[in-house]
Amino acid sequence: MTDQRSFARTVIALSLAVIACCALTFTIMLLAGSPAVQPQRVLDQDALARAVLNNVNSADFAKPPTIDDVSCPASIPVEAGREFECKVDGVGDGNSSGHAWVKVKIKDDQGDLSLG
């Protein structure tokens, strides 16, 4: 009977030690700024739209497009090498289409862009 109580106490003590170690590890990861806890960085939509607008060939439009004419994917994570396209819809005439596509590539993890 005494051996069963001793065994039960040992199992409980080991379980509590494991739980304490896990809690300590999690706390250290939070305080150290683990990448799993940091929020994902995304591109600034207004700055992206302005950069795309500055890269558009004005000959494609009857009148210059505005920032409201630019549509890009939302919440684009800042990851080096990621590529996507933005569309610029403006006013065209018989000689110009009024549409343009701009290919965007994120060059590095700082959010530097290559437009073309």
Backbone as JSON, one array per atom type, in Angstrom:
{
  "sequence": "MTDQRSFARTVIALSLAVIACCALTFTIMLLAGSPAVQPQRVLDQDALARAVLNNVNSADFAKPPTIDDVSCPASIPVEAGREFECKVDGVGDGNSSGHAWVKVKIKDDQGDLSLG",
  "N": [[0.82, -1.19, 0.0], [1.94, 1.23, 0.75], [3.88, 1.45, -1.21], [2.36, 1.93, -3.52], [1.32, 4.48, -3.02], [3.65, 5.95, -2.92], [4.59, 5.6, -5.53], [2.53, 6.88, -6.96], [2.82, 9.52, -6.04], [5.35, 10.07, -7.08], [4.87, 9.95, -9.87], [3.07, 12.1, -10.13], [4.72, 14.21, -9.29], [6.71, 14.17, -11.32], [5.09, 14.76, -13.54], [4.27, 17.38, -12.93], [6.75, 18.65, -13.02], [7.4, 18.4, -15.74], [5.35, 19.95, -16.89], [5.98, 22.45, -15.78], [8.48, 22.91, -17.0], [7.73, 23.11, -19.69], [6.07, 25.4, -19.6], [7.97, 27.31, -18.82], [9.73, 27.25, -21.03], [8.01, 28.18, -23.07], [7.48, 30.77, -22.12], [10.04, 31.91, -22.24], [10.44, 31.84, -25.02], [8.47, 33.67, -25.83], [9.41, 36.06, -24.64], [11.87, 36.32, -25.91], [11.18, 36.94, -28.46], [10.31, 35.15, -30.51], [10.18, 34.01, -33.91], [7.78, 32.79, -34.57], [5.9, 34.08, -33.11], [5.93, 36.73, -33.78], [4.21, 39.25, -35.64], [3.21, 38.95, -39.09], [4.77, 40.8, -41.66], [3.42, 43.09, -43.97], [3.02, 44.6, -47.24], [2.69, 48.14, -47.6], [-0.27, 49.38, -48.74], [-0.97, 51.88, -49.91], [1.53, 53.05, -50.53], [2.48, 51.12, -52.29], [0.58, 51.35, -54.37], [1.14, 53.97, -55.23], [3.77, 53.64, -56.17], [3.34, 51.85, -58.29], [1.7, 53.42, -59.91], [3.49, 55.44, -60.63], [5.09, 54.02, -62.32], [3.68, 53.45, -64.58], [3.03, 53.64, -68.07], [2.17, 56.58, -69.52], [1.11, 56.83, -72.05], [-0.74, 54.89, -72.47], [-3.15, 55.83, -71.66], [-5.91, 58.07, -71.94], [-6.34, 60.19, -70.24], [-4.35, 61.01, -67.38], [-4.09, 58.37, -65.0], [-5.38, 57.95, -61.63], [-4.54, 57.38, -58.14], [-6.65, 55.91, -57.21], [-7.33, 54.34, -59.33], [-5.68, 52.16, -59.34], [-5.3, 48.74, -58.73], [-4.26, 46.27, -56.58], [-3.23, 43.07, -55.24], [-4.43, 42.37, -51.93], [-2.95, 42.7, -48.67], [-0.17, 41.71, -48.97], [2.4, 39.6, -48.13], [5.69, 40.5, -46.97], [8.1, 39.09, -48.55], [11.11, 38.06, -49.84], [11.56, 37.78, -53.32], [8.91, 37.25, -54.0], [6.36, 37.54, -56.41], [3.91, 39.46, -58.17], [1.03, 40.92, -59.83], [-0.22, 44.17, -60.6], [-3.1, 46.01, -61.51], [-3.97, 48.74, -63.56], [-6.62, 50.73, -64.15], [-7.92, 53.04, -66.27], [-8.96, 55.91, -68.16], [-9.51, 55.4, -71.53], [-9.06, 55.99, -75.07], [-9.71, 56.06, -78.61], [-7.1, 55.55, -79.46], [-5.72, 54.65, -77.26], [-5.69, 52.14, -74.71], [-6.47, 52.33, -72.03], [-5.93, 50.62, -70.01], [-3.55, 48.96, -67.94], [-1.02, 46.68, -66.96], [1.13, 46.04, -64.3], [4.03, 44.44, -63.44], [5.2, 43.32, -60.36], [7.9, 42.79, -58.19], [9.16, 41.64, -55.14], [12.16, 42.61, -53.86], [13.8, 42.24, -51.55], [13.83, 41.41, -47.97], [13.23, 43.78, -46.8], [11.3, 45.06, -48.17], [11.84, 46.33, -50.56], [11.1, 47.13, -53.93], [10.83, 45.85, -57.28], [9.8, 47.05, -60.25], [8.04, 46.49, -63.27]],
  "CA": [[0.0, 0.0, 0.0], [2.83, 2.37, 0.81], [4.56, 1.54, -2.5], [1.44, 2.53, -4.49], [1.25, 5.92, -2.75], [4.94, 6.5, -3.3], [4.61, 5.62, -7.0], [1.59, 7.92, -7.4], [3.45, 10.82, -5.75], [6.45, 10.23, -8.03], [4.27, 10.26, -11.17], [2.53, 13.46, -10.05], [5.85, 15.13, -9.22], [7.3, 14.22, -12.65], [4.15, 15.47, -14.42], [4.35, 18.81, -12.61], [8.04, 19.13, -13.5], [7.3, 18.54, -17.2], [4.48, 21.11, -17.17], [6.74, 23.65, -15.43], [9.5, 23.11, -18.04], [7.04, 23.58, -20.9], [5.65, 26.78, -19.35], [9.18, 28.12, -18.81], [10.19, 27.33, -22.41], [7.08, 29.05, -23.79], [7.7, 32.13, -21.64], [11.32, 32.37, -22.8], [10.22, 32.09, -26.44], [7.72, 34.92, -25.96], [10.26, 37.18, -24.29], [12.97, 36.42, -26.87], [10.65, 37.38, -29.75], [10.35, 34.04, -31.45], [9.54, 34.35, -35.18], [6.43, 32.25, -34.64], [5.0, 34.96, -32.37], [5.94, 38.05, -34.38], [3.23, 39.37, -36.72], [3.76, 38.95, -40.44], [4.83, 42.12, -42.26], [2.79, 43.18, -45.29], [3.32, 45.84, -47.95], [1.78, 49.28, -47.45], [-1.06, 49.43, -49.98], [-0.9, 53.2, -50.54], [2.86, 53.21, -51.11], [2.53, 50.22, -53.44], [-0.22, 51.95, -55.45], [1.88, 55.12, -55.76], [4.91, 53.13, -56.94], [2.8, 51.29, -59.53], [1.22, 54.55, -60.72], [4.67, 56.13, -61.17], [5.74, 53.14, -63.3], [2.77, 53.25, -65.71], [3.26, 54.43, -69.28], [1.01, 57.47, -69.67], [0.58, 56.74, -73.41], [-1.84, 53.93, -72.45], [-4.34, 56.46, -71.09], [-6.33, 59.35, -72.51], [-6.01, 61.14, -69.18], [-3.53, 60.3, -66.39], [-4.85, 57.67, -63.96], [-5.16, 58.37, -60.24], [-4.23, 56.27, -57.22], [-7.87, 55.11, -57.07], [-7.42, 53.46, -60.5], [-4.73, 51.06, -59.17], [-5.77, 47.62, -57.89], [-3.23, 45.27, -56.3], [-3.68, 42.12, -54.22], [-4.41, 42.91, -50.56], [-2.14, 42.05, -47.63], [0.91, 40.93, -49.57], [3.51, 39.44, -47.17], [7.0, 40.93, -47.42], [8.97, 37.93, -48.72], [12.0, 38.26, -50.99], [11.29, 36.94, -54.48], [7.47, 37.14, -54.29], [5.95, 38.3, -57.59], [2.47, 39.62, -58.39], [0.72, 41.97, -60.8], [-1.22, 45.18, -60.26], [-3.81, 46.5, -62.69], [-4.34, 50.15, -63.55], [-7.75, 51.0, -65.04], [-8.14, 54.47, -66.44], [-9.78, 56.29, -69.31], [-8.85, 55.23, -72.82], [-9.77, 56.52, -76.23], [-9.49, 55.22, -79.78], [-5.69, 55.23, -79.63], [-5.16, 54.07, -76.04], [-6.59, 51.14, -74.13], [-6.96, 52.71, -70.7], [-5.59, 49.54, -69.07], [-2.13, 48.61, -67.87], [-0.61, 45.71, -65.94], [2.49, 46.27, -63.84], [4.56, 43.29, -62.71], [5.92, 43.77, -59.17], [8.67, 41.74, -57.51], [9.76, 42.09, -53.89], [13.58, 42.28, -53.99], [14.41, 41.78, -50.3], [12.92, 41.35, -46.83], [12.94, 45.14, -46.35], [10.17, 45.53, -48.95], [12.24, 47.03, -51.79], [10.35, 46.58, -55.05], [11.27, 45.95, -58.66], [8.59, 47.21, -61.05], [8.32, 46.4, -64.69]],
  "C": [[0.87, 1.26, 0.0], [3.55, 2.55, -0.52], [3.67, 2.19, -3.56], [1.35, 4.04, -4.28], [2.56, 6.6, -3.19], [5.04, 6.62, -4.83], [3.72, 6.73, -7.54], [2.18, 9.31, -7.18], [4.59, 11.09, -6.74], [5.93, 10.61, -9.42], [3.74, 11.69, -11.18], [3.66, 14.48, -10.05], [6.53, 15.27, -10.59], [6.4, 14.98, -13.64], [4.21, 16.97, -14.19], [5.67, 19.41, -13.11], [8.02, 19.33, -15.02], [6.47, 19.75, -17.56], [5.23, 22.41, -16.88], [7.81, 23.94, -16.49], [8.87, 23.64, -19.33], [6.62, 25.04, -20.75], [6.85, 27.72, -19.38], [9.71, 28.3, -20.24], [9.32, 28.28, -23.23], [7.3, 30.51, -23.4], [9.0, 32.71, -22.21], [11.17, 32.67, -24.29], [9.46, 33.4, -26.66], [8.6, 36.13, -25.69], [11.39, 37.39, -25.29], [12.49, 36.89, -28.24], [10.76, 36.3, -30.8], [9.64, 34.42, -32.74], [8.1, 33.85, -35.28], [5.42, 33.19, -33.97], [4.92, 36.34, -33.01], [4.92, 38.13, -35.51], [3.92, 39.44, -38.08], [3.69, 40.36, -41.02], [4.21, 42.06, -43.64], [3.13, 44.53, -45.91], [2.25, 46.9, -47.66], [1.05, 49.48, -48.77], [-0.97, 50.78, -50.68], [0.46, 53.43, -51.21], [3.02, 52.33, -52.35], [1.78, 50.82, -54.62], [0.49, 53.15, -56.06], [3.06, 54.68, -56.62], [4.45, 52.57, -58.29], [2.36, 52.42, -60.46], [2.39, 55.31, -61.36], [5.35, 55.32, -62.28], [4.91, 52.96, -64.57], [3.13, 54.18, -66.86], [2.02, 55.28, -69.55], [0.4, 57.41, -71.07], [-0.59, 55.74, -73.48], [-3.17, 54.55, -72.03], [-4.64, 57.79, -71.78], [-6.1, 60.47, -71.51], [-5.26, 60.37, -68.1], [-4.39, 59.63, -65.32], [-4.5, 58.21, -62.58], [-4.86, 57.14, -59.39], [-5.44, 55.36, -57.02], [-8.05, 54.12, -58.23], [-6.53, 52.23, -60.38], [-5.36, 50.0, -58.28], [-4.68, 46.56, -57.82], [-3.8, 44.27, -55.31], [-3.52, 42.71, -52.82], [-3.51, 42.07, -49.66], [-1.06, 41.14, -48.19], [2.06, 40.83, -48.56], [4.84, 39.87, -47.79], [7.93, 39.72, -47.4], [9.8, 38.15, -49.97], [11.66, 37.28, -52.1], [9.82, 36.8, -54.84], [7.14, 38.06, -55.47], [4.43, 38.35, -57.68], [2.27, 40.74, -59.39], [-0.34, 42.91, -60.24], [-1.82, 45.7, -61.55], [-4.15, 47.97, -62.49], [-5.44, 50.33, -64.59], [-7.97, 52.5, -65.09], [-9.02, 54.71, -67.65], [-8.96, 56.12, -70.58], [-9.65, 55.93, -73.91], [-9.48, 55.6, -77.42], [-8.04, 54.77, -79.95], [-5.08, 54.55, -78.4], [-6.18, 53.18, -75.36], [-7.19, 51.57, -72.8], [-6.7, 51.64, -69.65], [-4.08, 49.31, -69.09], [-1.92, 47.61, -66.74], [0.84, 46.0, -65.59], [2.93, 45.07, -63.01], [5.44, 43.82, -61.57], [6.64, 42.57, -58.56], [9.29, 42.34, -56.26], [11.22, 41.64, -53.91], [14.2, 41.73, -52.72], [13.4, 41.84, -49.16], [12.63, 42.73, -46.24], [11.78, 45.74, -47.13], [10.55, 46.35, -50.17], [11.61, 46.33, -52.99], [11.09, 46.77, -56.37], [10.0, 45.98, -59.51], [8.92, 47.12, -62.52], [7.22, 45.81, -65.49]]
}
